[in-house]
Amino acid sequence: MASFVEKLNLILTIQCQRASELISESFERKLLLHERLALRGHIVVCWSCRQFEKHLRLIRLAFRKLDQQEKQELAATMGDPANQMDESFKQRLKQLRP
């Protein structure tokens, strides 16, 4: 556990590299109070880190939408087993019927 002085030092002296790490981590876990304070303070003054956070949010949203689309397409395909068979296989099945 970081001491009070270490936490205060992070808040006052955070640099872009650490800020970008915290931005990434914030999508994986809830940041500690001193980490959130340091990050918010840095983002207020750093245009690059604001843009980085914005872009990560956009990427995350795009992947969520893509995942939802893939699930819908899979459900549509799985709903009708005939959709899963290619035409040549269907023809061979028809030939096997008496």
MIPA-657911 format. One line per field, with one value per residue (C-alpha): residue number from 1; residue in one letter; x, y, z. Coordinates in Angstrom, 1 decimal, m for minus. Each point is the difference from the previous one (the first is absolute). Layout:
REM MIPA-657911
nuvex: c(NUM;...)
zagu: c(A;...)
c1: c(X;...)
c2: c(Y;...)
c3: c(Z;...)
END
This chain:
REM MIPA-657911
nuvex: c(1;2;3;4;5;6;7;8;9;10;11;12;13;14;15;16;17;18;19;20;21;22;23;24;25;26;27;28;29;30;31;32;33;34;35;36;37;38;39;40;41;42;43;44;45;46;47;48;49;50;51;52;53;54;55;56;57;58;59;60;61;62;63;64;65;66;67;68;69;70;71;72;73;74;75;76;77;78;79;80;81;82;83;84;85;86;87;88;89;90;91;92;93;94;95;96;97;98)
zagu: c(M;A;S;F;V;E;K;L;N;L;I;L;T;I;Q;C;Q;R;A;S;E;L;I;S;E;S;F;E;R;K;L;L;L;H;E;R;L;A;L;R;G;H;I;V;V;C;W;S;C;R;Q;F;E;K;H;L;R;L;I;R;L;A;F;R;K;L;D;Q;Q;E;K;Q;E;L;A;A;T;M;G;D;P;A;N;Q;M;D;E;S;F;K;Q;R;L;K;Q;L;R;P)
c1: c(0.0;1.4;0.6;m1.7;3.1;0.2;m3.7;0.4;3.1;m1.9;m2.9;2.4;2.6;m1.8;1.4;m1.5;1.4;m1.5;m3.2;m0.4;0.5;m2.7;m2.3;0.4;m0.3;m3.2;m1.7;1.0;m0.4;m1.2;2.9;0.9;m1.0;3.5;0.4;m3.3;1.0;3.4;m1.5;m2.8;2.4;2.3;m2.7;m1.2;3.3;1.2;m1.7;1.8;m1.1;m3.6;0.2;1.4;m2.8;m2.6;1.5;0.1;m3.7;m0.8;1.9;m1.7;m3.4;0.8;1.1;m3.2;m2.2;2.0;m0.4;m3.8;m0.2;1.9;m2.3;m3.0;1.4;0.9;m3.5;m1.5;2.2;m0.5;m3.8;m0.4;2.4;m0.5;1.8;3.1;0.3;1.6;m1.9;2.2;m0.7;m3.8;0.2;1.8;m2.7;m2.7;1.7;0.0;m3.7;m1.9)
c2: c(0.0;3.4;2.5;3.3;1.8;m2.4;0.5;3.8;m0.2;m1.9;2.5;3.0;m1.4;m2.5;m0.1;m1.2;m3.5;m0.7;1.8;m2.2;m3.1;1.1;0.8;m3.5;m1.5;1.9;m2.1;m3.2;1.0;2.8;2.4;0.9;3.4;1.5;m1.5;1.5;3.4;m0.1;m1.1;2.6;2.8;m1.1;m0.3;3.5;1.4;m2.6;0.0;m3.1;m2.1;1.3;m1.1;m3.4;m0.6;1.0;m2.3;m2.9;0.5;0.1;m3.2;m1.7;1.0;m1.2;m3.4;m0.3;0.8;m2.4;m2.7;0.6;m0.1;m3.3;m1.5;1.0;m1.4;m3.2;m0.3;0.6;m2.7;m2.5;0.6;m1.9;m3.1;0.0;3.3;m1.8;m2.5;1.0;m0.8;m2.9;m1.8;0.6;m1.5;m3.1;m0.4;0.2;m2.7;m2.4;0.1;m3.0)
c3: c(0.0;m1.0;2.7;0.2;m1.3;m3.0;m0.8;0.2;m2.1;m2.7;0.0;m0.3;m2.4;m2.3;m3.5;m3.3;0.1;3.4;m0.9;m3.1;2.1;2.4;m2.9;m1.3;3.5;0.6;m2.6;1.9;3.6;2.3;0.6;3.6;1.2;m0.3;m3.5;m1.2;1.5;m1.7;m3.3;0.0;0.9;m2.8;m2.6;0.8;m1.2;m2.6;m3.4;m1.1;2.9;m0.5;m3.6;1.0;2.4;m2.6;m2.6;2.5;0.8;m3.7;m0.7;3.0;m1.3;m3.5;1.2;2.1;m3.0;m2.2;2.7;0.1;m3.8;m0.1;2.6;m2.0;m3.2;1.7;1.6;m3.5;m1.5;2.7;0.0;m3.3;m0.3;m3.7;m0.2;1.3;m2.8;m3.3;m3.3;m1.0;3.3;m0.4;m3.5;1.2;2.7;m2.6;m2.0;2.9;0.4;m1.5)
END
